[in-house]
Amino acid sequence: MSKGTTRKKRGKLPNAAFSMGVLGLILLIVYNVLWSQVYIFLESTAGTIQIAVVFCLSIASIICGSIGLNRIKKGLSSRKGRFFDTIGIILGIAILLYSSTLIIITILSLV
């Protein structure tokens, strides 16, 4: 490379979106495998806190991925992060739907 050129790197937002989406997915899989019956898990305080954390991670993943895609569209960021942004949004939406279903089940079981 010559002195005047620079390599474009993937930004921090795509990495954040992807890693939060994967972390939320891992948390859901680990806790649902450890507790085969979801309703027993949801009755515990730790289960409710874990679902709330996963819910927040999924929202953060969707927000970071959306901001990253907007920055790519405006030309403010490299296109290298597009895949990670998209996967972060998809994982975030899937986890959001699943965790919101679990939250609804928890609320209905308390009534």
C-alpha positions as CSV (number, residue, x, y, z in Angstrom):
1,M,0.0,0.0,0.0
2,S,1.2,3.5,-0.7
3,K,1.4,6.2,2.0
4,G,-1.8,7.9,0.7
5,T,-4.1,5.0,1.0
6,T,-5.7,3.5,4.1
7,R,-7.5,0.2,4.6
8,K,-11.1,0.6,5.6
9,K,-12.0,-1.3,8.7
10,R,-15.3,-2.5,9.9
11,G,-16.7,0.0,12.4
12,K,-17.4,-0.6,16.1
13,L,-21.2,-0.5,15.7
14,P,-21.4,-3.7,13.5
15,N,-19.2,-5.5,15.9
16,A,-21.4,-4.4,18.8
17,A,-24.7,-5.3,17.0
18,F,-23.4,-8.8,16.1
19,S,-21.8,-9.5,19.5
20,M,-24.9,-8.4,21.5
21,G,-27.1,-10.5,19.2
22,V,-24.9,-13.6,19.6
23,L,-24.6,-13.1,23.4
24,G,-28.4,-12.8,23.8
25,L,-28.8,-16.0,21.7
26,I,-26.2,-17.9,23.8
27,L,-27.9,-16.8,27.0
28,L,-31.3,-18.0,25.8
29,I,-29.9,-21.3,24.6
30,V,-27.9,-22.0,27.7
31,Y,-30.6,-21.2,30.1
32,N,-33.3,-23.0,28.2
33,V,-31.2,-26.1,27.9
34,L,-30.3,-26.1,31.6
35,W,-34.0,-25.8,32.5
36,S,-36.0,-28.0,30.2
37,Q,-39.3,-26.8,31.6
38,V,-39.6,-23.0,30.9
39,Y,-42.3,-22.3,33.5
40,I,-40.1,-23.6,36.3
41,F,-37.3,-21.4,35.1
42,L,-39.6,-18.3,34.8
43,E,-40.9,-18.6,38.3
44,S,-37.4,-17.9,39.8
45,T,-36.1,-14.4,40.2
46,A,-32.9,-15.2,38.4
47,G,-34.9,-16.4,35.4
48,T,-36.9,-13.2,35.2
49,I,-33.7,-11.1,35.5
50,Q,-32.0,-13.2,32.8
51,I,-35.0,-12.7,30.4
52,A,-34.9,-8.9,31.1
53,V,-31.2,-8.8,30.3
54,V,-31.7,-10.7,27.1
55,F,-34.6,-8.4,26.2
56,C,-32.4,-5.3,26.6
57,L,-29.5,-7.0,24.7
58,S,-31.8,-7.6,21.7
59,I,-33.1,-4.0,21.7
60,A,-29.5,-2.7,21.8
61,S,-28.5,-5.1,19.0
62,I,-31.3,-3.8,16.8
63,I,-30.5,-0.2,17.6
64,C,-26.7,-0.6,16.9
65,G,-27.4,-2.5,13.7
66,S,-29.8,0.1,12.4
67,I,-27.5,3.0,13.2
68,G,-24.6,1.1,11.5
69,L,-26.7,0.5,8.3
70,N,-27.8,4.2,8.2
71,R,-24.1,5.2,8.5
72,I,-23.2,2.9,5.6
73,K,-26.1,4.3,3.5
74,K,-24.9,7.8,4.1
75,G,-21.3,6.9,3.3
76,L,-20.0,7.7,6.8
77,S,-18.8,4.1,7.3
78,S,-17.3,1.3,5.4
79,R,-19.5,-1.3,3.7
80,K,-17.5,-4.1,5.4
81,G,-19.8,-3.9,8.4
82,R,-23.0,-4.4,6.5
83,F,-23.2,-8.2,7.1
84,F,-22.6,-7.9,10.8
85,D,-25.2,-5.1,11.1
86,T,-27.8,-7.2,9.2
87,I,-27.1,-10.3,11.3
88,G,-27.3,-8.2,14.5
89,I,-30.7,-6.9,13.5
90,I,-32.0,-10.3,12.6
91,L,-30.8,-11.9,15.8
92,G,-32.1,-9.0,17.8
93,I,-35.6,-9.3,16.3
94,A,-35.7,-13.0,16.8
95,I,-34.5,-12.8,20.4
96,L,-36.9,-9.9,21.0
97,L,-39.9,-11.9,19.9
98,Y,-38.9,-15.0,21.9
99,S,-38.0,-13.1,25.1
100,S,-41.2,-11.0,24.9
101,T,-43.2,-14.2,24.6
102,L,-41.5,-15.5,27.7
103,I,-42.2,-12.2,29.5
104,I,-45.9,-12.5,28.6
105,I,-45.9,-16.1,29.9
106,T,-44.4,-14.9,33.1
107,I,-46.9,-12.1,33.6
108,L,-49.8,-14.4,32.8
109,S,-48.5,-17.1,35.2
110,L,-48.4,-14.5,38.0
111,V,-52.1,-13.6,37.5
